[in-house]
């Protein structure tokens, strides 16, 4: 993905905050903060639309 597109969605402050939190998981964990935030965004949108559909 293009980094400029990612910076438009997420602020640098939030990316750095997630990076700090993923380092707390340990050195064995290879979680990419951008992938984590994108997955969280997609899951949140899916839950929103499912809730909207059933209500």
ZADO-1210 file (C-alpha; in nm, 4 decimals, padded with zeros to 6 digits):
<atoms>
<atom x="00.0000" y="00.0000" z="00.0000" code="UNK" pos="1"/>
<atom x="00.1064" y="00.3541" z="-00.0587" code="UNK" pos="2"/>
<atom x="00.2383" y="00.5239" z="00.2563" code="UNK" pos="3"/>
<atom x="00.0768" y="00.8559" z="00.1633" code="UNK" pos="4"/>
<atom x="-00.2652" y="00.6905" z="00.1544" code="UNK" pos="5"/>
<atom x="-00.2037" y="00.5343" z="00.4953" code="UNK" pos="6"/>
<atom x="-00.0971" y="00.8693" z="00.6406" code="UNK" pos="7"/>
<atom x="-00.4248" y="01.0219" z="00.5225" code="UNK" pos="8"/>
<atom x="-00.6243" y="00.7616" z="00.7128" code="UNK" pos="9"/>
<atom x="-00.4100" y="00.7393" z="01.0264" code="UNK" pos="10"/>
<atom x="-00.2167" y="01.0156" z="01.1991" code="UNK" pos="11"/>
<atom x="00.1518" y="00.9691" z="01.2757" code="UNK" pos="12"/>
<atom x="00.0697" y="00.9933" z="01.6447" code="UNK" pos="13"/>
<atom x="-00.1699" y="00.6989" z="01.6296" code="UNK" pos="14"/>
<atom x="00.0745" y="00.4903" z="01.4238" code="UNK" pos="15"/>
<atom x="00.3505" y="00.5547" z="01.6770" code="UNK" pos="16"/>
<atom x="00.1166" y="00.4712" z="01.9662" code="UNK" pos="17"/>
<atom x="00.0271" y="00.1353" z="01.8076" code="UNK" pos="18"/>
<atom x="00.3972" y="00.0667" z="01.7363" code="UNK" pos="19"/>
<atom x="00.4763" y="00.1179" z="02.1047" code="UNK" pos="20"/>
<atom x="00.1942" y="-00.1135" z="02.2086" code="UNK" pos="21"/>
<atom x="00.3002" y="-00.3881" z="01.9659" code="UNK" pos="22"/>
<atom x="00.6558" y="-00.3785" z="02.1003" code="UNK" pos="23"/>
<atom x="00.5109" y="-00.4603" z="02.4432" code="UNK" pos="24"/>
<atom x="00.3990" y="-00.7963" z="02.3007" code="UNK" pos="25"/>
<atom x="00.7610" y="-00.9096" z="02.2933" code="UNK" pos="26"/>
<atom x="01.0400" y="-00.9569" z="02.0450" code="UNK" pos="27"/>
<atom x="00.8898" y="-01.2783" z="01.9063" code="UNK" pos="28"/>
<atom x="00.5782" y="-01.0989" z="01.7865" code="UNK" pos="29"/>
<atom x="00.5990" y="-00.9660" z="01.4306" code="UNK" pos="30"/>
<atom x="00.2760" y="-00.7635" z="01.4238" code="UNK" pos="31"/>
<atom x="00.2801" y="-00.4808" z="01.1699" code="UNK" pos="32"/>
<atom x="00.1010" y="-00.1762" z="01.3150" code="UNK" pos="33"/>
<atom x="-00.0449" y="-00.0712" z="00.9796" code="UNK" pos="34"/>
<atom x="-00.1864" y="-00.4182" z="00.9129" code="UNK" pos="35"/>
<atom x="-00.3258" y="-00.4266" z="01.2663" code="UNK" pos="36"/>
<atom x="-00.4976" y="-00.0904" z="01.2226" code="UNK" pos="37"/>
<atom x="-00.6346" y="-00.1842" z="00.8802" code="UNK" pos="38"/>
<atom x="-00.7749" y="-00.5107" z="01.0168" code="UNK" pos="39"/>
<atom x="-00.9312" y="-00.3249" z="01.3076" code="UNK" pos="40"/>
<atom x="-01.0896" y="-00.0765" z="01.0653" code="UNK" pos="41"/>
<atom x="-01.2339" y="-00.3493" z="00.8406" code="UNK" pos="42"/>
<atom x="-01.3729" y="-00.5473" z="01.1353" code="UNK" pos="43"/>
<atom x="-01.5292" y="-00.2340" z="01.2843" code="UNK" pos="44"/>
<atom x="-01.6949" y="-00.1473" z="00.9531" code="UNK" pos="45"/>
<atom x="-01.8223" y="-00.5029" z="00.9128" code="UNK" pos="46"/>
<atom x="-01.9731" y="-00.5019" z="01.2618" code="UNK" pos="47"/>
<atom x="-02.1318" y="-00.1630" z="01.1950" code="UNK" pos="48"/>
<atom x="-02.2946" y="-00.2740" z="00.8712" code="UNK" pos="49"/>
<atom x="-02.4128" y="-00.6056" z="01.0157" code="UNK" pos="50"/>
<atom x="-02.5673" y="-00.4193" z="01.3097" code="UNK" pos="51"/>
<atom x="-02.7259" y="-00.1709" z="01.0717" code="UNK" pos="52"/>
<atom x="-02.8614" y="-00.4532" z="00.8565" code="UNK" pos="53"/>
<atom x="-03.0247" y="-00.6393" z="01.1464" code="UNK" pos="54"/>
<atom x="-03.1693" y="-00.3375" z="01.3236" code="UNK" pos="55"/>
</atoms>
